[in-house]
C-alpha cells in the first residue's frame, strides 16, 4: 500500500477476521510502501481458504509458496 492509512485499514480488517497478519515497510524508488501479509499456513488448502476469506473482505489475495 502506498498510503499508510489504507494499510492500517487492511491490517485491522484482517486481524478482526482472525487471520495471522503481519506488516512491514519497504523503500522503493517511488517511496515507502506498506506490505501486509497473512500466514504462514500449514497446508496449501489452508492458505487457499484464507485467500477466499480475504477476498470476501474486499481485499486482493495471492497465495504464495515460500
Buried (B, 14 or more C-beta within 10 A) or exposed (E): BEEEEEBBEBBEBBEEBEBEBEBEEEEEEEEEBBEBEBBEBEEEEEBEEBBEBBEEEEBEBEBEEE
